Amino acid sequence: MVSVIIPNYNREKLLPRAVKSVLNQTYKDIELIIVDDASTDNSVLEIKKINDKRMKVIVLEKNSGACVARNKGIDAATGDYIAFLDSDDEWLPEKLELQLDFFKQYHYNACFAQYFFYSIDSHGETIIMPDDLNANKEIYQQLLYKNSVATCTIMVHKNIIRKIRFDVNLPRYQDWDFALQICKSYSVGFLKRPVMNVYEQKNSITNSTSKQKKFKALDYIYNKYKEDIIKNDMAHSHFMWTMGLYYLYI
């Protein structure tokens, strides 16, 4: 069984799309855990209109952020594998089936995959296929240089998820840190096939995070993985350049 975790905060209009993309997977043996982060809209009421025994809702008493919500979902999960989906995105129908077959073939501890990225602006949607990871090179070293992983493509075996959590100290780049934690200690494969649609909303974390918070997050990650970053010339140069750029706005 696969446990799927969706954190949600005030996404009453988009959450049903995400939920249905999970419940309509070609692989059916799932439990869907929706962790509502003390929404002030009708998210919980909307989602309870969907009648499916595989779904359960956890409502947090106070707004604590996506990292806390995801960690609460991890604690409640009972599946052999854990997967994640954001409330404003959606999976393609064969997402779980493709990744599970990939697991069985190569016996990885975790799996990442490609995705379609939709940048939504006043001129309409722009579809982008994000940069690929090179499956023939060490993924950890590639990720030290650049965040190329979407949280919602990550699937991990239950044996390692109990040892890894989303870092609640990060105001940004939590997905990057989570992927780095996995790659640093475990075997990870990259499925070279798109498995989901990622939508960039005007009020997404990516767009709403200040440059000051981005600098602090980069500085935090840099110090957390400093020993490895310094050994990777490309990663070290990229960190210094990016942090210097954001520092100009502080």
Buried (B, 14 or more C-beta within 10 A) or exposed (E): BBBBBBBBBBBBEBBBBBBEBBBEBEBEEBBBBBBBBBBEBEBBEBBEEBEEEBBEBBEBEEBBBBBBBBBBBBEBBEBBBBBBBBBBBBBBBBBBBBBBEBBEEEEBBBBBBBBBBBBEEEEEEEEEEBEEBEEEEEBBBBBBBBBBBBBBBBBBBBEBBEEBBBBBEBBBBBBBBBBBBBBBEBBBBBBEBBBBBBBBBEEBBEEEBEEEBBBBBBBBBBEBBEEBBEEBEEBBEBBEEBBEEBEEEE
